[in-house]
Amino acid sequence: MVKQSLKFVGQSVPRVDGIEKVTGQAKFLGDLAVPGMLHGKVVRSSYPHARIVSIDASKAEALEGVAAVLTNADISDLNAIYSGRPVIAMNKVRYVGEPVAAVAAVDQATAEQAAALIEVQYEELPVAIGIDRARAPGAALIHEGRSDNICSHESVVRGDVHEAFAQSHLVLEDQFTFPMVYHYAMEPHAVIAHWNEDGVTVWSSAQHPFQVRGDIGKVFRLPTSRVRMVISYLGGGYGSKSYTKFEPLVVALARKAKAPVRVCNSVGESMITVRRHAAQVRIKTGFKNDGTITAREAEIYLDTGAYDDNGPAVTIRAATRVIGPYRIPNILTHAYSVYTNSGSAGSFRAIGAPQVIFAGESQIDIAAARLGMDPAELRQKNLLKKGEELRPGLKGIDADLNYGLKKLVGASQWKSITKKKAAPVGLACAVTNAGATPVSVAMARLQSDGVVNLFAGSTEMGQGVRTVLSQIAAEELSIPLGRIRVAGADTKVTPYDSSTGSSRSTTCMGNAVQGAARDLRKQLVMIAAETFRVPQNQVKLQDGSLISGEARLTFQEALERRFGKGSGGELIGHGETTPGLTENKMPVFWEVGMGMVELQIDEDTGEIGVKRLISVADVGKAIHPGGCVGQEEGAAMMGIGHTLFEQMVYDANGNLLNPNLVDYRVPSFNDTPEEFRTILVENEDGPGPYGVRGMGEGGLLSVAPSVCNALERATGVRIKDLPLTPERVWRALKEAKK
Amino acid sequence: MVKQSLKFVGQSVPRVDGIEKVTGQAKFLGDLAVPGMLHGKVVRSSYPHARIVSIDASKAEALEGVAAVLTNADISDLNAIYSGRPVIAMNKVRYVGEPVAAVAAVDQATAEQAAALIEVQYEELPVAIGIDRARAPGAALIHEGRSDNICSHESVVRGDVHEAFAQSHLVLEDQFTFPMVYHYAMEPHAVIAHWNEDGVTVWSSAQHPFQVRGDIGKVFRLPTSRVRMVISYLGGGYGSKSYTKFEPLVVALARKAKAPVRVCNSVGESMITVRRHAAQVRIKTGFKNDGTITAREAEIYLDTGAYDDNGPAVTIRAATRVIGPYRIPNILTHAYSVYTNSGSAGSFRAIGAPQVIFAGESQIDIAAARLGMDPAELRQKNLLKKGEELRPGLKGIDADLNYGLKKLVGASQWKSITKKKAAPVGLACAVTNAGATPVSVAMARLQSDGVVNLFAGSTEMGQGVRTVLSQIAAEELSIPLGRIRVAGADTKVTPYDSSTGSSRSTTCMGNAVQGAARDLRKQLVMIAAETFRVPQNQVKLQDGSLISGEARLTFQEALERRFGKGSGGELIGHGETTPGLTENKMPVFWEVGMGMVELQIDEDTGEIGVKRLISVADVGKAIHPGGCVGQEEGAAMMGIGHTLFEQMVYDANGNLLNPNLVDYRVPSFNDTPEEFRTILVENEDGPGPYGVRGMGEGGLLSVAPSVCNALERATGVRIKDLPLTPERVWRALKEAKK
C-alpha cells in the first residue's frame, strides 16, 4: 500500500480540551455537585497500629445536619476486603490516618465538626515502620495469621548466576535505597457516590473506571451492570488514581445516608492514600573484561505499607525491571513487598522501575569505571537488539535501543564532553515491559449534524488522550478535529477499556479508535460508491467529504443518502483491541527511557542542579509530538524530584511529618534544566496505530542514575541513596575529602 | 436458504417488563425524583380568547418556598414558537387552559398556592368554538394576519370525478360527524427538566424523544448535543405523547428556577393538552350497477384547536385515508384543519383515519343496500389487490386484503348470519398508509458477563416493544430472553430513532435490532470459526453457544478467546433501518384493519352493546401473537369508545365540561364483547424482520362503521353522527317510526 501523507497525526494540534481548561470551564470532581449532595468527612486513626476497642458516634449522630455516621458495624453485610484492604477499619488500624469512621452531613463544616465528636478507643499494638523494622526478627505482625510481614514475592531465574559470577572477571555488589515519594497530582482524590434502587452511581477521580466498577460490584454484591462509574477530567494521575481507593467507603456512606455524598481528600489525606514504594535494592552484576555482562542477581525489598493496593504487581514488575535493557544470560532476582505501618503504596508512573533502574544503572557506571570503559560504550555493547529476549516468557524487544542510545550520545556530544576531565555528566538507559492490558473497545458514531462522537473509556488526566484519540479519528476520517467529540468514561455507556495506565492508551485505545473510525469510513465509502456508481476503491476521503473524480459527497449528504433528508439517522463504527494485537505476546510494547544530564554542583553547600537534560523517547510514532515532549519532560521533572528533593518522612510512631507542599519539596520551575531536550525516535515499529508505542513513563527512569553517575564522574563520590539533598551530598563530599 | 424454525419469534413469551410492572417497581415519570427537584404548577387561562393585559406575579414571588414564576417576559430570548404554539402565552390566549404563567416551588402545595396568587388581567375577544363557528363568515380570527381560520389544507386528485359521477349508475352523497375524543392514557403528561451549564436534561413522558430534543434545541438555541432526553416507561401513549407538548415550558421554568422542576398534568390538563380532531366529513361516491366504484369526492373539516400541534399531518393523512381500501379511478378529496378556541388536537392512534373511514365505510353499506348487494361482496369486488396503487405517489398495497376479508367473512359466518332478516351485524374494511419514518439505528452489545445490552430508542408505553425487540435479538443470537436487556431512550447514549408511533417500532426498530444482532452474531461466528478451524458457514448458534460438530464455545468463552481471560472486552453489533428498507417507497407498510360486529340493541332505551367483535389484523408475521391480539383488542375497545360513548363537550364559552372519568365515559370491562376474537393474518409479506408489518392501530378503524352498518341492518336506521349515545339512538329510532 502506498503510504499516505498524514494530516492530523504527527501534528502538535491545539489540545481539544485546551480552551475548556484554560478558561476554567472544565469540570473536575470537586466542581461537581450532585443535587441533594451531602458532604463527607473521614475519621482517621491517630495510631499506626492498634486494636479498635470501641467507637462512640452518638454525639456526632446527634449533631444537627448530620445525615449518617459510618462505622465498621455498617458493613457487616459486605465483601468488605478489596485490594487487601477493608472498606473501613474492621477490628484494628494499621497506619496513622486509616479510616475508622466517616460522616455525611449537610455541609463540610458540619461534617468536620461531627467527625471531631466521634470517640474511638484504641489499644495500641507494637509498630513496624519501614522495611528494616518490618523485616526484623520478632517484628510486630501487621496482618494476623502470617509468619512475617512479607506481602508478596516474585523472582526471575535464568541460567546459573553462581557459576557465572565464578567465571566473571569483575563482580560488583552494591546496596541502594530509594525514597518513599508521592505523586503530587494537583487534584487530590475525590469521590461522589449515589446509592439508589437501580444500584449505585459513582463519580470518581479514578483512572480505571471499569476496574473500580468491578471492585464495587464485588464489595456490594451487585452485578456490574448496576454499578455506574462516571469519570470527569482528572487533575493528574501518575498512577495515584489507578485501581480502587476509597470509593467503596463513600458508597457505603451514601448507602447509609440515603443521599449522594462527596468526599474530597486533602493533600495530606491523599499522601496516606497511595504513594510509591520506598525500596532497598541489593544488586550484584558480573562482567567479562571486555564489558560483556555475564550475570545479575538482585534482592529487592519494597515498603508496601499497611495494605496490598497494587503492591504485588509492582513487586512482579520490579523483579523483571531490575534486569535493565541488557543481554544477561544468567539472572536471579527476588523482589518482596513488605507490609509496614504506613499508608499503602501502589501504582506510580513506571511501577517498580525507578527504584531498581537507579540501582542497576548506577552500577553499570561503577563497572565502566572499573573496566576503564566509556559508560555509553559499555551499555552499547550489552544493549538488547531488536527481537532479542530480555528474559524468558516475554516478547522480544520491539524497539531499536542501540539507535536510541546513538541518538542520545550524538545529541549530547557525549564523546567530546567526556574528554574533559571530571565533566559533571552522566547517562542511563532503561527499558520496561509495559503492563498494558491489550483490551480496549471504542465506538465512533457519526451524528446527523456531521459530528463524530467517540465513545472511548480512556481517562483524560492531563496526558492529552482525548486530543490524541481525536487526531486518530480525524486522520482516518479526514475531518477537522472540531467535528470530533470525546467524552469521559461512563461505564453504563462507554465500551469497556481495561485501564488508563501503563502508557497504554495511545497504543491500545488508539488502535480501537482507529478501528472504529475505519469501520465508520468503510460504511461511508460504501454509500459513496453506490451514489457515484464506482467501485469502493475509487472513493477517497478528503476534508470531510467523499470524493471520486469530480463527484463529491459530504458526510451529512452521505447520511441523507442513507437515511433520507432531515432524518437523524447515524452511522456507528466500532473497533477493538485484543491480545491479538501482538499475537497474544506480552508485553504489548516495550517502553524505552534513556537520558543524559549535566549537573551544576555547589561543593560548598552540596546543592545540585540539573543544567542540561536530554531525554530519548522511542515512541514509534508521535501522534502529537508536542504532547510527547511534554510527557517526557514532565516525567524527567518527576525524576528530578525523587533524585534531588522528594521523600515522605515517617517518624517512629508512624506519623507522616511532611504532608504538604511546604515540607515535601517537589521540583519547581526554578529546577528546570537550562537545556531541556527530548529526542523522539520514530521508527514506526510500535504495535499501535501508525506504529506508536507507549511513552510518558520512560522519561522518569534515567534521571536518578544519570545524576549519580554525573556526580561521581565530577567528584569521585558515589551516592547510593536518594534523594541527593544538599546535606547528603555535602556530607558525602566531606567524607570523601577525609 | 432453508427456512429455520423460530424459537423465540412467534411465541407469546412473558413480557420482559412484566414482573417489574406488576410488582410496582417500574418507574414512570411521576415516580422519578431528581435530587433538589422543585414542583411546578401551570397557571392557565380562564378565557377561550383574550388579550393578556397584564400579569402580576409579585404576590406569588413573595410567597415562601417559591423559587421562580415564569411569564412571557422570561422567554423573549427564545425561538418561542414550536408546532405552531408558543412556549407560554405571549400576548393573547386562544383556549381555556392555555398556560399563561408557571410556578416552581419547594412542594406541590406551595406551587398551587402561588399559582392562585398570580393575577392576570385579560381583555376578552370574540370566540370561535367548533368548526361551524370557526368557518362562519366574520368569525373571530384565532391567529392574526390570516384571512380565515383554516390551519392547513391537503387534497388528493386523480382522474375526473365530475365526469365519473356523470357516468355512474348510483351516486351517494352523505355528511358525517365524528366527536372530539381524548386518548385517556392512564398516565397524564409529565416532565422534569434540569437546566445546567452543559445544556438541559429532560425526563419526559414523550413518545418521540429525538424529535422533542430537536424542538427544545431550536427553542433554546442549543445544539441538539446539549439537549438530553431521558425516557422512562410511559403509562400509555396512543399518540397523546407524540411530538413536543409542554417540555419547553418546563425547561424555561427550570432555567429560571436554577433547579430541576417537575410538572405533572392532571387528567383535565392533559385533555386540553392534546386530543383527537373532531371532524365533519362530506363524502360522495359513484358506483356502477355491478358495484364497481367509479369515483369518490370528499370534503373534510378537522377541528384542530388553537394551535397546530400535529394537525397538518393529520390533515394530510385524512385526505388519503378517506379513499378507503378500494380501487377508485377518480378521486378528489379536500381535507382542512380548522383553528378553534379549544385545546389543540394532534396525533391519536391512526391519525386522521377513524373520522373518514367511519364516513366511507358507512356509505359503502348504504350503497350495498341501494345496489342490492351483500356489503362483503361489494367490498370484495373493489378491494385493492396486492401491488395495486391506492393513489399516485404511494407504494402499491403490500398485503393481501381479499385474503383478510375472506378470513373475516368465514370466521364470522357472515353468509349464514346475514340470511337472517335484520341481523344486527355489520362489517367494515380499511387500510392506512403508515406514517412510519424508516429511520432507526440500534446497537447490540455483548458484555463480558454474557448479557446482551440492546440500545434501542423505542419508547415502551405498554405496547410491549421491549419484549418484541428482545425476542428478535434472542432469535438471532439464540440466547434466552433473560440474557437480553433493553433500556429506555437516553438521547445522549441511545442511537437515533425517528419516533415511537405510526405502528413502526416492530418493523423499523425491529429491523435495526435484527441487523445489530446479526452483526454481533457474525463477529461471534468469526471467533468460533477461527477457534474451531472450520469455515464460518459450519458454525451454528444454539442455546447461547457457538457449535460446530462436537465443538462448542459459549459466548463468554468467545469473548475470552478474543480479549483474554478475565477481561471485560465486549463485542458491539449495530444495525440500521433506512428508506432503503422499502427501496425509498412510502409508506413503509400498509396497515390493515377489518372487523365485524354483532350488536345487542335495546330499542326501548337506545342502548347499544357490542355482543361479538371479530377483528382481522394482517400483521405479516406476529413476533408476539399474544401482544398482537392485545393490541388489536385494545384498539377495538378504543373504537367502541368513540363509537358508543366518548365525546369531549365544550360549551359556547370554550369550557371543557367533562374533563374527568366520571363525566367522560370510556369503555369499561362491562363493555367488552362477549365474543371478542382477533384473527392474525401472517403471510410474511411485511417489510420488517420475518415479514412483519405494523399493527395496533388498524383494530380501531372498522368499529364505528361496523356498528352503524349493523344498526341499520337491524333497524333500518342510519346514524351518521357519533357517538351512538342511547339518547341519540333512541331519538333516531323514534324518528324512524314516525
Interface residues (C-beta under 8 A of the other chain):
Chain A: Q25 V34 P35 G36 M37 E197 F210 G214 P223 T224 S225 A259 P260 T437 P438 V439 V441 M443 R445 Q447 S448 D449 V451 N453 R485 K492 V493 P495 Y496 S498 R562 F563 G564 S567 G568 G569 E570 L571 I572 H574 E576 T578 P579 G580 N584
Chain B: Q25 V34 P35 G36 M37 H194 E197 F210 G214 P223 T224 S225 A259 P260 T437 P438 V439 V441 M443 R445 Q447 S448 D449 V451 N453 R485 K492 V493 P495 Y496 S498 R562 F563 G564 S567 G568 G569 E570 L571 I572 H574 E576 T578 P579 G580 N584
